Amino acid sequence: MAKRKSVMSDALKAEFARELGVYDTVKREGWGSVSSKNCGNLVKMAIEKANRGPGDNQLK
């Protein structure tokens, strides 16, 4: 199966993981060990950031 191209950079995903408090899990065990709930929260944060636009980088 072909690997999908990532939409978000690894740095941005790491930033969101830190904000959610799952960065240690990602670092230790990889993204596959993050719960679907937390993955959904990560996507929600990314969408909110995209909707705010490039001028506002503050996470809520």
MOSULZI-V282176 format. One record per helix or strand. SS is the DSSP state (H for helix, E for strand). FROM is the first residue (numbers start at 1). TO is the last residue. If there is no record, write none. Layout:
SS	FROM	TO
SS	FROM	TO
//
This chain:
H	10	20
H	23	29
H	31	33
H	36	52
//
